[in-house]
Amino acid sequence: MSEPWRITLRVNGSPRDVEVAPTETLLSVLRDRLDLTGTKYGCGEGQCGACTVLVDGQPVKSCQVRASVVQNKSIETIESLEKDGRLHPVQQAFVAHEAMQCGYCTPGMIMAAVGFLAANPHPTDEAIAKAMEKNVCRCGTYPRIIAAIKDAAHG
C-alpha cells in the first residue's frame, strides 16, 4: 500500500490541506475528508453525474478524477453556490420549477448547469438537453430541469 500524500486543494475559494492516497478520488476527499457531502456518490463510474463539481469552471465527474491531479485548480461544490443566504440563480430556478423529485441527482445537475451556463449564457433548449445528457435523473424530471436551466439563463 502506498504512503499517503499531503496536498492542498482550493475548494470553494479556500485552501484545504489534506492527506490522500495516490489513487484516491476527488469525490472521496470531498465527502470523507472535507465533509462536503452535497456532492453525491452515484454510480462510481462517471456515468450518472451525481458527483459533478466544477474544476476551473468546467463540470467534472469527481468520482473519475484523482484528488492529486486537481491541486492548484479551483474546485467548486454545491456548497459554494449560496451566498449570504441567497440561492444561486440556478438553484432558485430548480426550486421554482420543482426540478427535483428525490433530489439525489440535484447537486450534480445544478453544478453541471452552472458550468454550462457560464460558457453558454443564452442556450437553446436543444443545447441545454445536450449539455445535460451526461447527468441522469432516475425520477425523470428532465422537462422541469430544462425549463429551470432556461429560466436561470434568461433570468
Sequence and secondary structure as in RCSB ss.txt:
>XXXX:A:sequence
MSEPWRITLRVNGSPRDVEVAPTETLLSVLRDRLDLTGTKYGCGEGQCGACTVLVDGQPVKSCQVRASVVQNKSI
ETIESLEKDGRLHPVQQAFVAHEAMQCGYCTPGMIMAAVGFLAANPHPTDEAIAKAMEKNVCRCGTYPRIIAAIK
DAAHG
>XXXX:A:secstr
    EEEEEEETTEEEEEEE TT BHHHIIIIIS  TTS   SSSSSS TTEEEETTEEEEGGGSBGGGGTTSEE
E GGGS BTTB  HHHHHHHHTT  SS SSHHHHHHHHHHHHHH SS  HHHHHHHHTTS  TT  HHHHHHHHH
HHHH 
